[in-house]
Amino acid sequence: MAHGASAQPPWRRRRLGLGALFAGLGLAWLLDVEMIWPSHPGRADWLPSLSGLAAVALLLVPGRRLPAEWRAGVAAVGSLALTLDLVLVGRSVPDWGLLETTCLLILLIRTCRSARPVAAVAVSAALAAAVIDEPLRTGGTGITLTYPFLLTFVVGGAIGAGCYLRMLDARRARMVAAVRLNERLQLARDLHDFVAHHVTGIVVQAQAAGFVHLSAPHSVGPVLRNIAEAGQETLDSMRRLVRVLREDEDTSQDRGDLYVELARLVSAFCGQDDDHADTRLEITTSARRTRLAPDAETSVHRLVQEALTNVRRHAPGARVAIRVDTAGDDLLRVDVHNTAPTRQAASPAGGRSGYGLMGLRERALAAGGTLAAGPADDGGWRITAHFPALPQPAVARETRSMPLLDATAIDTGHR
C-alpha cells in the first residue's frame, strides 16, 4: 500500500498502457502502408493492411461481447484462411502484415495468460501456426523462407511471456486467498472473548433474575431486557462468523476501550521517531456515543494500526490526521489521511505487495462495512472506512471507563 506522492492511480496506469498500445499499433500500420505503397498494382496488395485492421478490431472488442478465447480463435482462423487462399491461388503480396502479426502475438499472450487450459492449448497452437505461416503470403522464395524460422522464436517468447503472467496471476490469487483467510481467522479470534463474555453475562443475569423475582418482582423487567439485548448482539456477531473457520484455540487479550487503544497507538507512533511528531487523532462526541459490534471495533483498531505502519514505511516526514466521526445515525466513519512524504522513502522490506490494504478491505466487509483508499489531492494518501453502528439500548447500562471522554480532539503531537 503506497502512501507517497509516487503512487499512481490505477486509472492513470491503465490510460498510459492503452496509449502505448495504440501508439504501437498505429506505428505497425504505418509501416505496413509504407511497404505496400511503392507497389500497389492491385487490390490484393492491400489485403495485409485490411487484415491488420480486422485483427485490431478483434483485439479491442469488449470482453463482455466476445470472450477472449473466441476472439483469439476467430483471429487465428481468419489469418490462416487468408494465408491459405493466397498460397493456393498463387498470388503474392509485398508484405504479410506487421500489424496483423502484432495483434496475433498480443492475443497469443492473452490466451496463454487467462484462457482455460484446454482452450489455451488449442487456440495458442492455431495462433502460433497463423503467425509462423504469414510470410508464405509473399511468395515463399529467397530470404522469405527464413522468416517462419525466425517467427518461431518470437512465438515461443510470446508463449513464455503469457505462461509467466499466468503463473504470477496464480501466485497473486493464492496470496489474496491466504490474506483473506488470515483476516477471517484473526477476526474469529478477536470475537472469541466477546462471545464468551456475553454468554457468561446472560447466564449470570438469568440466575440473578430468579433471585430478584423472589425479592423484588418489579425489577425483573430491566434484567430480562438486558438479557435479550445481550443475546441479540451475540447472535448478530455469530451470524457474521458462519463462514469463518478457526483452526486453533489461541485467544486474544482484551484490549480495553477502543478509543483509549487508538490514543495509545498514535502516542506510540509519535514516540518512535520525530518524523511524525505532529500526528493528530480527533474523536468527535457523536462518535463516542456510538456503539459498535466487537468485530467492527477490532476492524477500526486494525485499520488505524495498519495505516500508521504504512505511513512509517512509505511516507517519512508526512503529517498524519486521524478522524473518527459519525455519518448519519447508523454509521461510524474513520478517516486516515497523510500528506506527501518530505523525502524519498527507502524500499521497504518485503516490497510493496498491497496485501495489507486487501486484508483491511476484507475485514471491513466481514464486519458489514466498507473501505476505500487512494491518493489524496495533496499528493498523500487517504483511507476512509464506514462501519455499522448498533442501536442505542433502551436501558442504560453501566458505562465503561473512558479517560478521554472530556476531549473532542486529542492532539498527540510531541512539539
Disulfide bonds with the S-S distance in Angstrom:
none
